[in-house]
Structure formats: structure tokens, C-alpha cells
Amino acid sequence: MHYGWVIVGACLVVGVSAYGTYFSFTLFYAHLVDAFGWSHTVVSGAMAVGIVSYGLFSLPMGWSADRFGPRITVLVGGLLFGGGTALGAFVTEAWQLYGLYGLISAAGMGAAWSPLVATVSRWFETSRGLAVGITTLGGGSGVFFIAPLAETLIQTVGWREAYLWLGLISGGLIIGAALL
């Protein structure tokens, strides 16, 4: 078997873990509003900052993949993403939510797109379109797989511990996939 397909599988895992966890934020939304009495604008503002930051962080993560290689880049991205998500369990102030979701986790998310597509593209001359398509499927299908887990965790252990577990699980999966 061509090792490029292992890379595709690893990239799929990164996409599912990162996108699924990152966009499960909407499941935490009402809990954050209720727990802290913050306005809807304050909570949704963290999502807006995160989306812009994630796009901006894709640029240095792409450069980093070219300079240092995708393994190190995605591994660092997994540490940032998993750590930023797990630390969401300890949020008490709005600026912490913005810092964790809008900056640290967003920086890790930057490693979940451009380094993956660039890496997969290099492994294939034939079937390149299929390989890139499978890789990007992770981003599109991540919420389908992670949202039920996030909701189950929120209902069984509460939103704080759910953040902790999602950070540990997604960060661990991303780091494990990076090592492949």
C-alpha cells in the first residue's frame, strides 16, 4: 500500500478532531451565557474572533510546514489546540474565553488546513484530487462525529469537564496523527 494513503488517513483524523471540536463551540454557547450572565454578543464575539484568527494563523502554519515540516507543525498545532480547548474548563472571565478560543485554539486550528492539503498534495501524482478530497472531508464531517460526543459530555459531566475532555481527546488524536 502506498504510504500516502496513511498520510491521508492521518490528515482525515486531524480534520475531524480539530474542526469537530472547534465548531462544537455552539453547544457550549447557552451554558456560557447562563453560567456567567454574559450577553450573547460577548459569547458569540469569541467565535467571530476565533474564525478570523484561525484564518490568519493558517498563513504562519503553512509557512511553518514548508520550513520545519508538517509533522512538527501539526504536532505543535495539536498541542495548542488541545491545550487551548482543555483550558476552557477554567474560564471565569470573558477575556479568557477570547484568549483561549480566539487565539490559542485558533492558532492550533491553523495547522488543520494548509499544512494538511499541502502535504497530501506532495504525496500523490495520480489520485491527487481524491486524496485531497478525502483529507478535506475531515473538516466537513468533523462536527457530525464530535458534536454528539460533546453534547453527551456536556449532559453527563457538565460543560467545564466537557471542555477538558474534548481538549485532551482532540489534542491527543491530532498529536498521534501528526506522528504518522
C-alpha atoms as a printed R data frame, in Angstrom:
    type eleno elety resid chain resno       x      y      z
1   ATOM     1    CA   MET     A     1   0.000  0.000  0.000
2   ATOM     2    CA   HIS     A     2   1.216  3.489 -0.858
3   ATOM     3    CA   TYR     A     3   2.158  5.281  2.408
4   ATOM     4    CA   GLY     A     4   0.458  8.404  1.056
5   ATOM     5    CA   TRP     A     5  -2.885  6.828  1.994
6   ATOM     6    CA   VAL     A     6  -1.702  6.579  5.608
7   ATOM     7    CA   ILE     A     7  -0.965 10.313  5.419
8   ATOM     8    CA   VAL     A     8  -4.464 10.895  4.034
9   ATOM     9    CA   GLY     A     9  -5.962  8.901  6.930
10  ATOM    10    CA   ALA     A    10  -3.893 10.835  9.475
11  ATOM    11    CA   CYS     A    11  -4.982 14.140  7.908
12  ATOM    12    CA   LEU     A    12  -8.597 12.987  7.993
13  ATOM    13    CA   VAL     A    13  -8.262 12.330 11.741
14  ATOM    14    CA   VAL     A    14  -6.746 15.785 12.265
15  ATOM    15    CA   GLY     A    15  -9.592 17.414 10.351
16  ATOM    16    CA   VAL     A    16 -12.334 15.514 12.150
17  ATOM    17    CA   SER     A    17 -10.783 16.183 15.570
18  ATOM    18    CA   ALA     A    18  -9.966 19.844 15.054
19  ATOM    19    CA   TYR     A    19 -12.989 21.039 13.093
20  ATOM    20    CA   GLY     A    20 -15.417 18.874 15.038
21  ATOM    21    CA   THR     A    21 -14.214 20.134 18.383
22  ATOM    22    CA   TYR     A    22 -13.738 23.762 17.314
23  ATOM    23    CA   PHE     A    23 -17.201 24.109 15.835
24  ATOM    24    CA   SER     A    24 -18.851 22.341 18.766
25  ATOM    25    CA   PHE     A    25 -18.497 25.738 20.449
26  ATOM    26    CA   THR     A    26 -22.146 26.369 19.624
27  ATOM    27    CA   LEU     A    27 -23.114 23.574 22.028
28  ATOM    28    CA   PHE     A    28 -21.347 25.450 24.847
29  ATOM    29    CA   TYR     A    29 -22.888 28.806 23.928
30  ATOM    30    CA   ALA     A    30 -26.007 28.690 26.130
31  ATOM    31    CA   HIS     A    31 -24.037 27.229 29.031
32  ATOM    32    CA   LEU     A    32 -21.547 30.109 28.916
33  ATOM    33    CA   VAL     A    33 -24.330 32.697 28.775
34  ATOM    34    CA   ASP     A    34 -26.119 31.047 31.719
35  ATOM    35    CA   ALA     A    35 -23.017 30.424 33.843
36  ATOM    36    CA   PHE     A    36 -21.615 33.939 33.615
37  ATOM    37    CA   GLY     A    37 -24.557 36.128 32.631
38  ATOM    38    CA   TRP     A    38 -22.606 37.372 29.619
39  ATOM    39    CA   SER     A    39 -24.516 38.794 26.702
40  ATOM    40    CA   HIS     A    40 -24.976 36.803 23.533
41  ATOM    41    CA   THR     A    41 -22.760 39.359 21.819
42  ATOM    42    CA   VAL     A    42 -19.867 38.715 24.202
43  ATOM    43    CA   VAL     A    43 -20.003 34.942 23.759
44  ATOM    44    CA   SER     A    44 -20.535 34.989 20.009
45  ATOM    45    CA   GLY     A    45 -17.753 37.577 19.729
46  ATOM    46    CA   ALA     A    46 -15.280 34.916 20.846
47  ATOM    47    CA   MET     A    47 -16.415 32.765 17.919
48  ATOM    48    CA   ALA     A    48 -16.027 35.669 15.499
49  ATOM    49    CA   VAL     A    49 -12.523 36.455 16.747
50  ATOM    50    CA   GLY     A    50 -11.686 32.746 16.568
51  ATOM    51    CA   ILE     A    51 -12.797 32.381 12.949
52  ATOM    52    CA   VAL     A    52 -10.752 35.389 11.821
53  ATOM    53    CA   SER     A    53  -7.742 34.304 13.899
54  ATOM    54    CA   TYR     A    54  -7.893 30.752 12.604
55  ATOM    55    CA   GLY     A    55  -7.749 32.050  9.040
56  ATOM    56    CA   LEU     A    56  -4.846 34.353  9.873
57  ATOM    57    CA   PHE     A    57  -2.950 31.597 11.713
58  ATOM    58    CA   SER     A    58  -3.198 29.389  8.617
59  ATOM    59    CA   LEU     A    59  -0.562 31.607  6.994
60  ATOM    60    CA   PRO     A    60   2.259 31.073  9.510
61  ATOM    61    CA   MET     A    61   1.264 27.418  9.922
62  ATOM    62    CA   GLY     A    62   1.571 26.916  6.161
63  ATOM    63    CA   TRP     A    63   4.966 28.626  6.217
64  ATOM    64    CA   SER     A    64   5.989 26.517  9.200
65  ATOM    65    CA   ALA     A    65   5.044 23.325  7.356
66  ATOM    66    CA   ASP     A    66   7.271 24.396  4.458
67  ATOM    67    CA   ARG     A    67  10.144 25.387  6.757
68  ATOM    68    CA   PHE     A    68  10.023 22.743  9.509
69  ATOM    69    CA   GLY     A    69   7.849 20.039  8.001
70  ATOM    70    CA   PRO     A    70   4.234 19.066  8.531
71  ATOM    71    CA   ARG     A    71   4.943 16.642 11.387
72  ATOM    72    CA   ILE     A    72   6.328 19.315 13.708
73  ATOM    73    CA   THR     A    73   3.813 21.927 12.565
74  ATOM    74    CA   VAL     A    74   0.764 19.722 13.113
75  ATOM    75    CA   LEU     A    75   2.188 18.418 16.403
76  ATOM    76    CA   VAL     A    76   2.584 21.985 17.700
77  ATOM    77    CA   GLY     A    77  -0.870 22.801 16.336
78  ATOM    78    CA   GLY     A    78  -2.288 19.819 18.244
79  ATOM    79    CA   LEU     A    79  -0.655 20.976 21.462
80  ATOM    80    CA   LEU     A    80  -2.021 24.498 21.033
81  ATOM    81    CA   PHE     A    81  -5.460 23.309 20.005
82  ATOM    82    CA   GLY     A    82  -5.823 20.615 22.664
83  ATOM    83    CA   GLY     A    83  -4.372 22.832 25.379
84  ATOM    84    CA   GLY     A    84  -6.496 25.846 24.468
85  ATOM    85    CA   THR     A    85  -9.630 23.730 24.386
86  ATOM    86    CA   ALA     A    86  -8.884 21.898 27.641
87  ATOM    87    CA   LEU     A    87  -8.158 25.173 29.428
88  ATOM    88    CA   GLY     A    88 -11.691 26.271 28.521
89  ATOM    89    CA   ALA     A    89 -12.699 24.286 31.611
90  ATOM    90    CA   PHE     A    90 -11.162 27.013 33.774
91  ATOM    91    CA   VAL     A    91 -12.655 30.116 32.127
92  ATOM    92    CA   THR     A    92 -14.066 32.666 34.557
93  ATOM    93    CA   GLU     A    93 -13.727 35.913 32.582
94  ATOM    94    CA   ALA     A    94 -14.682 36.862 29.033
95  ATOM    95    CA   TRP     A    95 -11.102 37.822 28.123
96  ATOM    96    CA   GLN     A    96 -10.039 34.246 28.961
97  ATOM    97    CA   LEU     A    97 -12.622 32.851 26.545
98  ATOM    98    CA   TYR     A    98 -11.374 35.221 23.850
99  ATOM    99    CA   GLY     A    99  -7.758 34.332 24.551
100 ATOM   100    CA   LEU     A   100  -8.319 30.584 24.578
101 ATOM   101    CA   TYR     A   101 -10.886 30.196 21.810
102 ATOM   102    CA   GLY     A   102  -9.986 33.269 19.788
103 ATOM   103    CA   LEU     A   103  -6.202 32.914 19.921
104 ATOM   104    CA   ILE     A   104  -4.665 29.729 21.328
105 ATOM   105    CA   SER     A   105  -7.145 27.186 19.930
106 ATOM   106    CA   ALA     A   106  -7.396 29.247 16.727
107 ATOM   107    CA   ALA     A   107  -3.609 29.074 16.318
108 ATOM   108    CA   GLY     A   108  -3.823 25.304 16.595
109 ATOM   109    CA   MET     A   109  -6.655 25.276 14.059
110 ATOM   110    CA   GLY     A   110  -4.326 26.986 11.604
111 ATOM   111    CA   ALA     A   111  -2.447 23.682 11.396
112 ATOM   112    CA   ALA     A   112  -5.625 21.809 10.416
113 ATOM   113    CA   TRP     A   113  -5.878 23.094  6.864
114 ATOM   114    CA   SER     A   114  -2.981 24.425  4.790
115 ATOM   115    CA   PRO     A   115  -0.271 22.060  6.116
116 ATOM   116    CA   LEU     A   116  -2.559 19.069  5.534
117 ATOM   117    CA   VAL     A   117  -3.573 19.915  1.974
118 ATOM   118    CA   ALA     A   118  -0.003 20.829  1.004
119 ATOM   119    CA   THR     A   119   1.366 17.614  2.491
120 ATOM   120    CA   VAL     A   120  -1.179 15.324  0.881
121 ATOM   121    CA   SER     A   121  -0.670 17.035 -2.478
122 ATOM   122    CA   ARG     A   122   3.046 16.213 -2.353
123 ATOM   123    CA   TRP     A   123   2.412 12.504 -1.817
124 ATOM   124    CA   PHE     A   124   0.339 11.970 -4.966
125 ATOM   125    CA   GLU     A   125   0.771 12.401 -8.684
126 ATOM   126    CA   THR     A   126  -2.203 10.250 -9.606
127 ATOM   127    CA   SER     A   127  -5.314 10.269 -7.415
128 ATOM   128    CA   ARG     A   128  -4.264 13.662 -6.013
129 ATOM   129    CA   GLY     A   129  -7.796 15.064 -6.256
130 ATOM   130    CA   LEU     A   130  -9.255 12.059 -4.447
131 ATOM   131    CA   ALA     A   131  -6.592 12.234 -1.735
132 ATOM   132    CA   VAL     A   132  -7.150 15.967 -1.144
133 ATOM   133    CA   GLY     A   133 -10.919 15.401 -1.215
134 ATOM   134    CA   ILE     A   134 -10.700 12.734  1.490
135 ATOM   135    CA   THR     A   135  -8.420 14.975  3.533
136 ATOM   136    CA   THR     A   136 -10.834 17.906  3.395
137 ATOM   137    CA   LEU     A   137 -13.730 15.596  4.221
138 ATOM   138    CA   GLY     A   138 -12.389 15.620  7.780
139 ATOM   139    CA   GLY     A   139 -13.180 19.305  8.156
140 ATOM   140    CA   GLY     A   140 -16.657 18.945  6.745
141 ATOM   141    CA   SER     A   141 -17.612 15.850  8.689
142 ATOM   142    CA   GLY     A   142 -15.917 16.659 11.983
143 ATOM   143    CA   VAL     A   143 -18.976 18.165 13.628
144 ATOM   144    CA   PHE     A   144 -21.032 15.149 12.561
145 ATOM   145    CA   PHE     A   145 -18.750 12.943 14.663
146 ATOM   146    CA   ILE     A   146 -17.679 15.223 17.504
147 ATOM   147    CA   ALA     A   147 -20.890 17.157 18.267
148 ATOM   148    CA   PRO     A   148 -22.722 14.102 19.674
149 ATOM   149    CA   LEU     A   149 -19.694 13.362 21.861
150 ATOM   150    CA   ALA     A   150 -19.561 16.976 23.019
151 ATOM   151    CA   GLU     A   151 -23.278 17.041 23.811
152 ATOM   152    CA   THR     A   152 -23.049 13.739 25.696
153 ATOM   153    CA   LEU     A   153 -20.122 15.051 27.726
154 ATOM   154    CA   ILE     A   154 -21.913 18.321 28.494
155 ATOM   155    CA   GLN     A   155 -25.017 16.452 29.680
156 ATOM   156    CA   THR     A   156 -23.127 13.881 31.771
157 ATOM   157    CA   VAL     A   157 -20.168 15.770 33.268
158 ATOM   158    CA   GLY     A   158 -21.037 19.446 32.679
159 ATOM   159    CA   TRP     A   159 -19.661 21.983 30.254
160 ATOM   160    CA   ARG     A   160 -16.394 22.602 32.121
161 ATOM   161    CA   GLU     A   161 -15.315 18.984 32.242
162 ATOM   162    CA   ALA     A   162 -16.573 18.518 28.670
163 ATOM   163    CA   TYR     A   163 -14.104 21.198 27.543
164 ATOM   164    CA   LEU     A   164 -11.327 19.406 29.398
165 ATOM   165    CA   TRP     A   165 -12.134 16.017 27.847
166 ATOM   166    CA   LEU     A   166 -12.602 17.399 24.346
167 ATOM   167    CA   GLY     A   167  -9.247 19.155 24.591
168 ATOM   168    CA   LEU     A   168  -7.489 16.006 25.759
169 ATOM   169    CA   ILE     A   169  -9.177 13.781 23.174
170 ATOM   170    CA   SER     A   170  -8.811 16.093 20.186
171 ATOM   171    CA   GLY     A   171  -5.293 17.187 21.115
172 ATOM   172    CA   GLY     A   172  -4.247 13.563 21.608
173 ATOM   173    CA   LEU     A   173  -5.726 12.497 18.270
174 ATOM   174    CA   ILE     A   174  -4.079 15.383 16.419
175 ATOM   175    CA   ILE     A   175  -0.685 14.729 18.008
176 ATOM   176    CA   GLY     A   176  -0.991 10.995 17.339
177 ATOM   177    CA   ALA     A   177  -1.900 11.631 13.703
178 ATOM   178    CA   ALA     A   178   0.993 14.093 13.351
179 ATOM   179    CA   LEU     A   179   3.428 11.369 14.329
180 ATOM   180    CA   LEU     A   180   2.336  9.319 11.311
